[in-house]
Amino acid sequence: MITKSLLKKPSSKIQLWLIILSIALFTIFLSIYTSYILHQNAIQYRSKEFTTITFILSKNVEQIIKKYDTQLNNMVEMIDRRGLQNASAFNQFASQKNQFDWLVNNLKTDSIIDVVTLVDQHGLVLNFSRQYPPPPINLGERDYFIYLSKHQDLNTFFSAPVKNKGTGEWVFYLARRINGPNQEFLGLVLIGISIKTISDLFAQIGDKLGSGSSITLYSEDKTLLSRWPMKEENIGKVNLSQLIDRSINFPDRSNNTIIVNATGFNRDSDTVERMINFQKVPNLPFIVGASIVKKAYLSEWFKSVQLIFLATSIFLILLALMSKMLAKSYNDNVSIQFQADHDSLTGLLNRPLFQERLHQAINKAERQQQLFALLFVDIDRFKNINDSFGHHIGDLTLIEVASRLKSGVRDYDSIARLGGDEFLILLENIENTDNAINIAEEIRFKLRQKMQFNEVSITLAVSIGISIYPTDGIDANLLMKEADQAMYIIKQAGGNACHLFS
């Protein structure tokens, strides 16, 4: 409030708290920044990993379909080697019991194969691996029969998914045309692939992706063939979303995973933020896709963030405790230092600290060619107050004097109590001698005003001696001595006045 000492103490405390606050804010910022970097790295890593997973899936699908396509081709070659001359010969051959046994023993051992079927030129089932003899089933309306019966296409036809007429299970077919000697249409050979079994195979990978994930198999026209988890109501429907093409045509083929927050074909139109990837199955008219929700693909990141913020919270708690300890230690040190440098009754500077301030003022005034004044203040007949009203009132009087002295000078001026009823005031950077005298008179006037302590009224008179730097000297002890002499002269003359040293 008055002295530079009192101003410096709070400043140091503010600096301490600013440092602690800076550490706390930096720690929080570092935690957030680290979490952000880990988030970006997690997305980049998982997206590349996801691309690899769907690529492997596409290769697995290729191997599975190629396997059954090869088996289908072997059946066609086996029939061709028979040299069947017409549809009647084919029907007779295909209807035999030994053909049923061959179908069961050589093809139906694989769980993915739902059924193997021989069909005549009119769409009637001649033989199939489920039972012998077959029930009367006509497949003439199936897409594979309609196409292959009308086209000289010896390649495998991949059908749309349908429900098997015998079991009601979802199946899609690999079909090949059987020709006679003159390329006339004799019938078909079919291998039905179980959509549910493919879904079960997808589950082995899907379970590792996490809850909410999915794996899908589409034909090249975006018709859903199979899915894990199974969703039968969508099998055979066309996915009109552009997400499949966006992923497949993504510029970066090494990582064509994309993150979307949109409705999903297989998600009942729910808006879900997820990572998706689609790959064309090499050399086949199929597309494999996979989807993983945000909670799953960022699961490791969520764990890392929890650890980061747990560590940050613990650190901030420890920092708060340490700050509290430092603040208490600081306050204790400030209190001890204050007590060492200040008068215990009035809180004013004591003699050693005042002398330090006086030396500093001399050095500053010398450098900047300034004047300053030293005021020696003594309360006239203060002993009478103690004798008349007791030392308690005397102490209250000294405290009030200190308060009025503070109000009579500038914030950067210094005031000290030398002991008893004697005070010193350092008025820095004054304009002239008259300025010092005017301030001394204002102080004397303030102290002259009546003081009231409960029922005790006291009116003081003070004697003030003044010395001026450098007019009266440039030595601290000399200036204090001269101000004391000027005050003593006033005392001898009756007191209650100000006197400039001469």
BAMAR-90336 format. One line per field, with one value per residue (C-alpha): residue in three letters; residue number from 1; z, x, y. Coordinates in Angstrom, 1 decimal, always signed. Example, Ala and Ser with C-alpha at 12.3 -4.5 7.8 and 13.67 -1.06 7.14 Angstrom:
2
type: c(ALA:SER);
seq: c(1:2);
zz: c(+7.8:+7.1);
xx: c(+12.3:+13.7);
yy: c(-4.5:-1.1);
//
This chain:
502
type: c(MET:ILE:THR:LYS:SER:LEU:LEU:LYS:LYS:PRO:SER:SER:LYS:ILE:GLN:LEU:TRP:LEU:ILE:ILE:LEU:SER:ILE:ALA:LEU:PHE:THR:ILE:PHE:LEU:SER:ILE:TYR:THR:SER:TYR:ILE:LEU:HIS:GLN:ASN:ALA:ILE:GLN:TYR:ARG:SER:LYS:GLU:PHE:THR:THR:ILE:THR:PHE:ILE:LEU:SER:LYS:ASN:VAL:GLU:GLN:ILE:ILE:LYS:LYS:TYR:ASP:THR:GLN:LEU:ASN:ASN:MET:VAL:GLU:MET:ILE:ASP:ARG:ARG:GLY:LEU:GLN:ASN:ALA:SER:ALA:PHE:ASN:GLN:PHE:ALA:SER:GLN:LYS:ASN:GLN:PHE:ASP:TRP:LEU:VAL:ASN:ASN:LEU:LYS:THR:ASP:SER:ILE:ILE:ASP:VAL:VAL:THR:LEU:VAL:ASP:GLN:HIS:GLY:LEU:VAL:LEU:ASN:PHE:SER:ARG:GLN:TYR:PRO:PRO:PRO:PRO:ILE:ASN:LEU:GLY:GLU:ARG:ASP:TYR:PHE:ILE:TYR:LEU:SER:LYS:HIS:GLN:ASP:LEU:ASN:THR:PHE:PHE:SER:ALA:PRO:VAL:LYS:ASN:LYS:GLY:THR:GLY:GLU:TRP:VAL:PHE:TYR:LEU:ALA:ARG:ARG:ILE:ASN:GLY:PRO:ASN:GLN:GLU:PHE:LEU:GLY:LEU:VAL:LEU:ILE:GLY:ILE:SER:ILE:LYS:THR:ILE:SER:ASP:LEU:PHE:ALA:GLN:ILE:GLY:ASP:LYS:LEU:GLY:SER:GLY:SER:SER:ILE:THR:LEU:TYR:SER:GLU:ASP:LYS:THR:LEU:LEU:SER:ARG:TRP:PRO:MET:LYS:GLU:GLU:ASN:ILE:GLY:LYS:VAL:ASN:LEU:SER:GLN:LEU:ILE:ASP:ARG:SER:ILE:ASN:PHE:PRO:ASP:ARG:SER:ASN:ASN:THR:ILE:ILE:VAL:ASN:ALA:THR:GLY:PHE:ASN:ARG:ASP:SER:ASP:THR:VAL:GLU:ARG:MET:ILE:ASN:PHE:GLN:LYS:VAL:PRO:ASN:LEU:PRO:PHE:ILE:VAL:GLY:ALA:SER:ILE:VAL:LYS:LYS:ALA:TYR:LEU:SER:GLU:TRP:PHE:LYS:SER:VAL:GLN:LEU:ILE:PHE:LEU:ALA:THR:SER:ILE:PHE:LEU:ILE:LEU:LEU:ALA:LEU:MET:SER:LYS:MET:LEU:ALA:LYS:SER:TYR:ASN:ASP:ASN:VAL:SER:ILE:GLN:PHE:GLN:ALA:ASP:HIS:ASP:SER:LEU:THR:GLY:LEU:LEU:ASN:ARG:PRO:LEU:PHE:GLN:GLU:ARG:LEU:HIS:GLN:ALA:ILE:ASN:LYS:ALA:GLU:ARG:GLN:GLN:GLN:LEU:PHE:ALA:LEU:LEU:PHE:VAL:ASP:ILE:ASP:ARG:PHE:LYS:ASN:ILE:ASN:ASP:SER:PHE:GLY:HIS:HIS:ILE:GLY:ASP:LEU:THR:LEU:ILE:GLU:VAL:ALA:SER:ARG:LEU:LYS:SER:GLY:VAL:ARG:ASP:TYR:ASP:SER:ILE:ALA:ARG:LEU:GLY:GLY:ASP:GLU:PHE:LEU:ILE:LEU:LEU:GLU:ASN:ILE:GLU:ASN:THR:ASP:ASN:ALA:ILE:ASN:ILE:ALA:GLU:GLU:ILE:ARG:PHE:LYS:LEU:ARG:GLN:LYS:MET:GLN:PHE:ASN:GLU:VAL:SER:ILE:THR:LEU:ALA:VAL:SER:ILE:GLY:ILE:SER:ILE:TYR:PRO:THR:ASP:GLY:ILE:ASP:ALA:ASN:LEU:LEU:MET:LYS:GLU:ALA:ASP:GLN:ALA:MET:TYR:ILE:ILE:LYS:GLN:ALA:GLY:GLY:ASN:ALA:CYS:HIS:LEU:PHE:SER);
seq: c(1:2:3:4:5:6:7:8:9:10:11:12:13:14:15:16:17:18:19:20:21:22:23:24:25:26:27:28:29:30:31:32:33:34:35:36:37:38:39:40:41:42:43:44:45:46:47:48:49:50:51:52:53:54:55:56:57:58:59:60:61:62:63:64:65:66:67:68:69:70:71:72:73:74:75:76:77:78:79:80:81:82:83:84:85:86:87:88:89:90:91:92:93:94:95:96:97:98:99:100:101:102:103:104:105:106:107:108:109:110:111:112:113:114:115:116:117:118:119:120:121:122:123:124:125:126:127:128:129:130:131:132:133:134:135:136:137:138:139:140:141:142:143:144:145:146:147:148:149:150:151:152:153:154:155:156:157:158:159:160:161:162:163:164:165:166:167:168:169:170:171:172:173:174:175:176:177:178:179:180:181:182:183:184:185:186:187:188:189:190:191:192:193:194:195:196:197:198:199:200:201:202:203:204:205:206:207:208:209:210:211:212:213:214:215:216:217:218:219:220:221:222:223:224:225:226:227:228:229:230:231:232:233:234:235:236:237:238:239:240:241:242:243:244:245:246:247:248:249:250:251:252:253:254:255:256:257:258:259:260:261:262:263:264:265:266:267:268:269:270:271:272:273:274:275:276:277:278:279:280:281:282:283:284:285:286:287:288:289:290:291:292:293:294:295:296:297:298:299:300:301:302:303:304:305:306:307:308:309:310:311:312:313:314:315:316:317:318:319:320:321:322:323:324:325:326:327:328:329:330:331:332:333:334:335:336:337:338:339:340:341:342:343:344:345:346:347:348:349:350:351:352:353:354:355:356:357:358:359:360:361:362:363:364:365:366:367:368:369:370:371:372:373:374:375:376:377:378:379:380:381:382:383:384:385:386:387:388:389:390:391:392:393:394:395:396:397:398:399:400:401:402:403:404:405:406:407:408:409:410:411:412:413:414:415:416:417:418:419:420:421:422:423:424:425:426:427:428:429:430:431:432:433:434:435:436:437:438:439:440:441:442:443:444:445:446:447:448:449:450:451:452:453:454:455:456:457:458:459:460:461:462:463:464:465:466:467:468:469:470:471:472:473:474:475:476:477:478:479:480:481:482:483:484:485:486:487:488:489:490:491:492:493:494:495:496:497:498:499:500:501:502);
zz: c(+0.0:+1.0:+0.7:-2.2:+0.1:+0.6:-3.2:-4.0:-1.7:-3.5:-6.9:-5.9:-4.8:-8.1:-10.0:-8.0:-8.9:-12.5:-12.7:-11.2:-13.4:-16.5:-15.5:-15.1:-18.4:-20.2:-18.7:-19.8:-23.3:-23.6:-22.6:-25.2:-27.9:-27.2:-27.3:-30.6:-32.1:-30.8:-32.3:-35.7:-35.6:-34.4:-37.3:-39.8:-38.4:-38.2:-41.6:-43.2:-41.1:-42.2:-45.9:-45.4:-43.7:-46.5:-49.1:-47.4:-47.3:-51.0:-51.7:-49.4:-51.3:-54.6:-53.4:-52.2:-55.3:-57.6:-55.7:-56.5:-60.0:-60.5:-59.2:-61.5:-64.4:-63.6:-63.6:-67.0:-68.4:-66.9:-68.7:-71.9:-71.9:-72.0:-75.5:-74.9:-78.2:-77.3:-74.4:-74.0:-73.4:-71.0:-69.0:-68.8:-67.6:-65.1:-63.6:-62.5:-58.8:-59.3:-60.2:-57.0:-55.1:-56.9:-56.1:-52.4:-52.0:-54.0:-53.6:-50.7:-48.1:-48.1:-45.7:-47.9:-50.7:-50.1:-53.1:-56.4:-59.1:-62.6:-64.6:-68.0:-71.0:-69.7:-66.1:-64.4:-61.7:-62.8:-59.8:-56.8:-53.7:-51.2:-51.9:-54.5:-56.5:-56.4:-55.9:-58.9:-59.0:-62.0:-62.1:-65.5:-64.0:-62.4:-63.8:-64.5:-66.5:-68.5:-69.5:-70.2:-72.1:-74.5:-74.8:-76.1:-73.0:-71.6:-68.7:-65.2:-64.5:-61.0:-59.9:-57.7:-54.2:-54.0:-51.4:-52.2:-53.2:-51.1:-47.8:-47.9:-47.1:-49.0:-51.7:-54.8:-57.6:-59.9:-63.1:-66.3:-69.6:-71.0:-74.8:-77.2:-80.2:-82.2:-79.3:-78.7:-75.1:-73.1:-69.5:-66.6:-63.8:-60.6:-57.4:-54.7:-52.2:-48.7:-47.8:-44.1:-44.2:-45.8:-43.1:-40.5:-42.1:-42.0:-38.3:-37.5:-38.6:-37.7:-34.0:-33.8:-35.3:-32.3:-31.5:-34.2:-37.0:-40.1:-43.2:-46.5:-49.8:-52.9:-56.5:-58.9:-59.4:-55.6:-54.8:-51.3:-51.3:-47.7:-44.5:-41.0:-38.8:-40.9:-42.0:-44.2:-45.0:-47.0:-48.9:-52.6:-52.3:-54.2:-52.2:-53.9:-51.6:-53.2:-50.4:-52.1:-55.2:-53.1:-51.3:-54.4:-56.5:-53.7:-55.1:-52.6:-53.4:-50.6:-48.1:-49.5:-46.1:-45.6:-42.5:-42.8:-40.6:-42.6:-42.7:-43.6:-46.0:-43.4:-40.4:-40.5:-41.8:-38.5:-38.7:-37.5:-37.6:-38.9:-40.9:-44.2:-46.9:-50.1:-52.3:-55.7:-55.6:-58.1:-61.4:-60.1:-60.2:-56.4:-53.9:-50.3:-47.8:-44.1:-41.6:-38.1:-35.8:-34.1:-30.7:-32.0:-34.3:-31.6:-28.7:-28.0:-28.3:-25.8:-23.3:-24.0:-23.5:-20.2:-19.0:-20.2:-18.4:-15.3:-15.2:-15.9:-13.1:-10.6:-11.7:-11.3:-7.9:-6.8:-8.3:-6.3:-3.1:-3.8:-4.7:-1.4:+0.5:-1.4:-0.8:+2.9:+2.9:+1.0:+3.3:+6.3:+4.8:+3.9:+7.4:+8.9:+6.6:+7.2:+10.9:+10.5:+8.4:+10.0:+13.2:+15.0:+16.3:+13.3:+10.3:+9.2:+8.2:+11.0:+11.1:+9.2:+6.2:+6.2:+6.1:+3.1:+1.3:+2.1:+0.6:-2.5:-2.7:-2.5:-5.4:-7.5:-6.8:-7.7:-11.0:-12.0:-10.5:-8.2:-4.8:-1.9:+1.6:+5.0:+7.6:+11.3:+13.0:+16.8:+18.8:+21.4:+25.0:+24.0:+27.5:+28.9:+26.8:+28.3:+31.8:+31.5:+29.5:+29.7:+27.2:+25.4:+24.3:+23.6:+21.2:+19.5:+19.1:+17.4:+15.1:+14.1:+13.6:+11.3:+9.3:+8.9:+7.9:+5.1:+3.8:+3.7:+1.3:-2.0:-2.5:-3.3:-0.3:+2.7:+6.4:+9.4:+13.1:+14.9:+18.3:+20.9:+19.2:+16.6:+12.8:+9.7:+6.2:+3.0:+0.3:-3.0:-6.2:-4.8:-7.0:-4.5:-0.8:-0.6:-1.8:+1.2:+3.6:+2.2:+2.6:+6.2:+7.0:+5.5:+7.7:+10.7:+10.0:+9.6:+12.9:+14.5:+13.9:+16.9:+17.5:+19.2:+21.0:+22.5:+25.2:+25.0:+22.7:+21.9:+20.0:+19.0:+18.3:+16.4:+15.7:+12.2:+11.2:+7.5:+5.7:+1.9:-0.4:-1.7:-0.2:+3.4:+2.5:+0.5:+3.4:+4.9:+8.5:+8.1:+6.6:+9.4:+12.0:+10.4:+10.3:+13.9:+14.8:+13.0:+14.9:+18.2:+17.6:+17.1:+20.4:+22.3:+20.8:+22.1:+19.3:+17.0:+13.9:+11.0:+10.6:+7.7:+8.7:+8.3);
xx: c(+0.0:+2.7:+6.1:+7.8:+8.3:+4.6:+4.1:+6.7:+5.4:+2.0:+3.8:+5.9:+2.8:+1.1:+4.1:+4.0:+0.3:+0.9:+3.6:+1.3:-1.6:+0.7:+1.9:-1.8:-2.9:+0.1:-0.6:-4.3:-3.2:-0.6:-3.2:-5.7:-3.1:-1.7:-5.2:-5.8:-2.6:-3.4:-6.9:-5.5:-3.0:-5.6:-7.9:-5.1:-3.9:-7.3:-8.3:-5.2:-5.8:-9.5:-8.4:-6.2:-9.0:-11.5:-8.8:-8.1:-11.9:-12.1:-9.3:-11.0:-14.3:-12.5:-10.9:-14.2:-16.1:-13.3:-13.2:-16.9:-16.6:-13.8:-16.0:-18.8:-16.5:-15.4:-19.0:-19.5:-16.4:-17.5:-20.9:-19.2:-17.0:-20.1:-20.8:-24.5:-26.2:-29.5:-31.7:-33.2:-29.8:-28.9:-32.1:-31.6:-28.0:-28.7:-31.6:-29.7:-29.2:-25.5:-25.4:-27.1:-24.6:-21.8:-23.2:-23.6:-20.2:-18.1:-19.8:-22.3:-19.6:-18.8:-21.1:-21.0:-22.7:-26.5:-27.4:-26.0:-28.6:-29.0:-31.8:-33.3:-33.9:-37.4:-36.3:-37.3:-35.0:-33.6:-31.4:-30.1:-28.0:-30.8:-32.8:-33.4:-35.6:-36.1:-39.5:-41.2:-39.5:-39.4:-36.7:-37.7:-38.4:-35.0:-32.7:-29.9:-32.2:-33.8:-30.4:-28.4:-31.3:-31.3:-27.6:-24.6:-22.6:-20.4:-19.2:-20.5:-23.6:-23.9:-27.5:-29.3:-30.1:-33.3:-35.0:-34.5:-37.7:-36.9:-35.7:-36.7:-33.1:-31.4:-29.1:-27.3:-26.3:-23.4:-24.9:-23.3:-25.0:-24.8:-24.6:-25.2:-23.0:-24.4:-24.4:-28.1:-29.3:-29.6:-29.9:-28.0:-25.7:-26.1:-24.2:-26.1:-24.1:-25.6:-25.9:-26.2:-23.0:-21.1:-22.5:-21.2:-17.8:-17.8:-18.7:-15.2:-13.7:-16.6:-16.5:-12.9:-14.0:-16.2:-19.8:-21.8:-19.5:-20.7:-19.4:-21.4:-21.2:-22.8:-23.1:-21.6:-25.0:-25.1:-27.6:-27.0:-26.1:-25.0:-24.3:-23.0:-24.9:-27.5:-30.4:-32.7:-35.2:-32.5:-31.1:-31.8:-32.3:-30.2:-28.2:-28.7:-26.3:-23.2:-21.0:-19.9:-18.7:-17.1:-14.9:-14.1:-13.2:-11.3:-8.1:-5.8:-6.1:-3.7:-6.2:-9.7:-11.4:-13.8:-15.5:-19.2:-21.9:-25.0:-27.8:-27.0:-28.7:-28.5:-29.0:-32.8:-31.9:-30.2:-27.5:-24.3:-20.7:-18.7:-15.6:-16.5:-14.5:-15.5:-13.3:-14.1:-13.5:-10.7:-12.0:-15.5:-18.7:-18.8:-18.1:-17.0:-17.6:-17.1:-18.2:-17.0:-18.6:-16.7:-16.8:-15.1:-12.5:-11.5:-11.7:-8.0:-7.9:-10.7:-8.6:-5.5:-7.5:-8.9:-5.3:-4.1:-6.9:-6.5:-2.8:-3.6:-6.2:-3.8:-1.0:-3.4:-4.5:-0.9:-0.1:-3.0:-1.8:+1.8:+0.4:-1.4:+1.7:+3.8:+1.3:+1.2:+5.0:+5.1:+2.6:+4.6:+7.8:+6.1:+4.7:+8.1:+9.8:+7.1:+7.5:+11.3:+11.0:+8.1:+6.9:+4.7:+2.2:+1.6:+2.8:+5.1:+8.7:+11.3:+14.6:+16.8:+14.4:+13.8:+17.5:+17.8:+15.1:+16.9:+20.1:+18.2:+16.5:+20.0:+21.3:+18.2:+18.2:+21.9:+21.3:+18.2:+19.2:+16.1:+15.3:+13.8:+12.8:+13.2:+10.5:+11.1:+7.7:+7.4:+4.2:+4.2:+3.7:+2.7:+3.7:+0.7:-1.6:-0.2:-0.2:-3.8:-5.5:-3.3:-1.0:-3.9:-5.2:-1.6:-1.2:-4.5:-3.3:-0.1:-2.0:-4.3:-1.2:+0.3:-3.0:-3.2:+0.5:-0.2:-3.1:-1.0:+1.7:+2.0:+2.0:+5.7:+6.8:+8.1:+7.1:+8.9:+8.3:+11.6:+10.2:+7.9:+6.2:+8.9:+8.3:+10.3:+8.8:+10.8:+9.2:+10.9:+11.1:+9.8:+9.7:+11.2:+11.6:+8.2:+6.6:+8.1:+7.0:+3.4:+3.2:+4.5:+1.9:-0.9:+0.3:+0.4:-3.1:-4.4:-2.8:-4.3:-7.9:-9.6:-9.2:-12.1:-11.6:-14.9:-15.4:-11.8:-11.2:-7.6:-6.3:-2.6:+0.1:+3.2:+6.6:+8.1:+11.7:+12.6:+15.9:+16.4:+18.7:+21.1:+20.8:+21.4:+23.6:+24.1:+24.7:+21.8:+22.8:+23.5:+20.1:+18.4:+20.4:+19.6:+15.8:+16.0:+17.8:+15.2:+12.4:+14.2:+14.4:+10.6:+10.2:+12.2:+10.1:+6.9:+6.2:+3.2:+5.0:+7.2:+10.8:+13.2:+16.8:+19.2);
yy: c(+0.0:+2.5:+0.9:-1.0:-3.9:-4.4:-4.2:-6.7:-9.5:-9.9:-9.7:-12.7:-14.6:-13.8:-15.0:-18.3:-18.8:-17.9:-20.5:-23.2:-22.2:-22.3:-25.8:-26.9:-25.4:-26.8:-30.3:-30.1:-28.8:-31.6:-34.2:-32.9:-32.6:-36.1:-37.5:-35.8:-37.2:-40.7:-40.3:-39.4:-42.2:-44.7:-43.8:-44.0:-47.4:-48.9:-47.8:-49.4:-52.5:-52.5:-52.2:-55.3:-57.2:-56.7:-57.4:-60.7:-61.4:-60.7:-63.2:-65.8:-65.4:-65.7:-69.0:-70.4:-69.5:-70.7:-74.0:-74.7:-73.3:-75.8:-78.6:-77.4:-77.5:-81.0:-82.2:-80.6:-82.3:-85.6:-85.3:-84.2:-87.2:-89.4:-88.2:-87.8:-87.3:-85.7:-84.5:-87.9:-89.5:-86.7:-87.2:-90.9:-90.5:-87.7:-89.5:-92.6:-93.5:-93.8:-90.1:-89.3:-91.3:-89.5:-86.1:-87.0:-88.6:-86.1:-82.8:-82.6:-83.2:-79.5:-77.5:-74.4:-76.4:-76.4:-78.6:-80.0:-80.3:-81.7:-80.0:-81.0:-78.7:-77.8:-76.9:-80.1:-81.4:-84.8:-85.4:-83.5:-84.2:-83.8:-87.0:-89.7:-89.7:-85.9:-84.4:-82.8:-79.4:-77.0:-74.3:-72.9:-69.4:-69.1:-66.4:-68.9:-71.2:-68.4:-67.0:-70.2:-71.9:-69.1:-68.2:-70.2:-69.1:-71.8:-69.7:-70.0:-68.1:-66.6:-66.3:-63.8:-65.2:-67.2:-69.3:-73.0:-74.6:-77.7:-76.2:-72.6:-71.5:-68.7:-69.9:-68.5:-70.7:-71.4:-72.8:-74.2:-75.1:-78.7:-78.8:-81.7:-82.6:-79.7:-77.2:-77.8:-77.1:-80.4:-79.0:-77.5:-78.4:-76.3:-75.9:-74.0:-72.0:-71.7:-68.0:-68.8:-70.8:-68.0:-65.7:-68.1:-68.0:-64.2:-64.4:-65.9:-62.6:-60.3:-61.3:-60.0:-56.6:-55.8:-55.2:-53.3:-54.5:-56.2:-58.1:-58.2:-60.0:-58.3:-59.2:-56.7:-55.0:-54.3:-57.1:-58.4:-62.1:-62.7:-60.8:-61.2:-60.7:-62.3:-60.1:-62.2:-59.4:-57.6:-60.6:-60.2:-56.4:-53.9:-51.4:-48.0:-46.2:-44.5:-45.6:-48.9:-47.0:-44.3:-46.8:-48.9:-45.9:-44.1:-42.6:-44.2:-47.9:-48.8:-47.5:-47.0:-47.2:-44.2:-42.9:-42.0:-40.7:-41.7:-44.1:-47.7:-50.1:-52.8:-50.6:-49.8:-46.3:-45.4:-42.8:-44.4:-43.1:-46.0:-47.0:-48.9:-50.6:-52.4:-54.6:-56.2:-59.9:-60.6:-62.2:-62.7:-60.5:-60.0:-57.3:-57.9:-55.1:-54.6:-52.0:-51.2:-48.6:-45.8:-47.4:-50.5:-48.9:-46.4:-48.9:-48.8:-45.1:-44.8:-46.9:-44.7:-41.5:-42.8:-43.5:-40.1:-38.2:-40.4:-39.6:-35.9:-35.8:-37.4:-35.0:-32.0:-33.2:-33.6:-30.2:-28.7:-30.2:-29.1:-25.6:-25.5:-26.5:-24.0:-21.2:-22.0:-22.1:-18.8:-17.2:-18.3:-17.0:-13.7:-13.4:-14.1:-11.7:-9.1:-9.4:-9.1:-5.9:-4.2:-2.7:-5.3:-2.7:-0.4:-2.5:+0.3:-0.3:-0.8:+1.1:-1.4:-1.7:+2.0:+2.7:+0.2:+2.2:+5.4:+4.2:+3.1:+6.5:+8.2:+6.0:+6.7:+10.4:+10.6:+8.9:+10.8:+14.1:+14.3:+15.8:+13.9:+14.8:+13.1:+13.9:+13.1:+13.1:+13.1:+13.2:+16.0:+14.9:+11.3:+10.2:+12.0:+9.8:+6.6:+8.1:+9.4:+6.7:+3.7:+1.9:+0.3:+3.8:+4.7:+1.8:+2.6:+6.1:+5.0:+2.7:+5.6:+7.9:+5.2:+5.1:+8.9:+9.1:+6.5:+8.5:+11.7:+10.4:+8.6:+4.9:+4.7:+6.8:+5.0:+5.3:+3.8:+3.7:+4.1:+3.3:+4.9:+7.9:+8.7:+8.2:+8.7:+9.5:+9.3:+11.5:+10.5:+12.7:+16.0:+19.1:+21.5:+22.3:+24.0:+20.8:+18.9:+21.6:+21.5:+17.8:+18.0:+20.6:+18.4:+15.5:+17.7:+18.9:+15.3:+14.3:+17.3:+16.0:+14.5:+10.8:+8.9:+5.6:+4.6:+7.3:+8.6:+11.6:+12.6:+15.5:+15.3:+17.9:+16.8:+18.2:+17.5:+18.1:+18.1:+17.5:+17.7:+15.6:+16.7:+20.3:+19.1:+16.2:+13.0:+10.6:+8.6:+8.9:+12.6:+13.3:+11.3:+13.2:+16.6:+15.8:+14.8:+18.0:+20.1:+18.3:+18.8:+22.6:+22.6:+20.6:+23.1:+25.9:+24.3:+21.8:+21.5:+22.8:+21.9:+23.0:+22.7:+21.9:+24.9);
//
